[in-house]
């Protein structure tokens, strides 16, 4: 890695940081460090679901289905992503949760990258970066 270029593999790199490839939580000086945007490569087994709803969201999000069958729960609406390329966008202030109805891979883009959001990782201590 030079100071301005990083080449990697989403599947391999995501395993090291709960799926997150880019955001404020990467070390300063790393090309993947950003206060503007967060990007996640999420690989979810069937039945995987968010531990709790995100409430009081301060970011806008785009979630794109790469493969599988993935459901996003929003207030008063349930969105099923079932074809590769299906996506949903929600804005600031929209609470949400999700569930993998079958093995799924999704790409999530959120902006801005806001420190302080975290869900406890059952296998590790809580870190200052986005939860699952």
C-alpha positions, 0 to 999 in steps of 0.5 A, a space after each residue: 500500500 502506498 500512501 494514496 493507493 490501496 488494492 485489495 479484495 472486498 471479501 478478504 478485507 471485509 473479514 478484518 473489520 466486520 465488513 467495513 472497507 472504508 470510513 472514519 474508523 480506518 487509520 488516518 493516512 490509510 487511503 480507506 480512511 474517510 469522514 465523508 463515506 462508509 462502504 461495507 461488503 456484507 456477507 450474511 448467512 441465512 437468518 442473520 439479522 441486525 441485533 437491534 433497529 438503528 434509531 435516530 439515523 444521522 446518515 443517508 444509506 444505499 444498500 445494493 444486493 449482490 446476491 441472495 435474498 435480503 430484507 430491509 425493514 423501514 418504518 411502515 415498510 418492508 423491502 425485499 431485495 431478491 434480484 442482483 442489483 436490487 437496491 434501497 436508499 433511505 435518508 437521515 432520520 429513517 430507522 431501519 433493520 435488516 434480515 438475510 432471508 437466505 445467504 446474501 451479499 450486500 454492498 452498503 454505502 453510507 454518508 457521512 461517516 459518523 464516529 460513535 455508531 456501534 453495535 456490540 460485537 458478540 465476539 469482540 469488545 465494542 469498537 468505535 465503528 459501525 456495527 453489523 
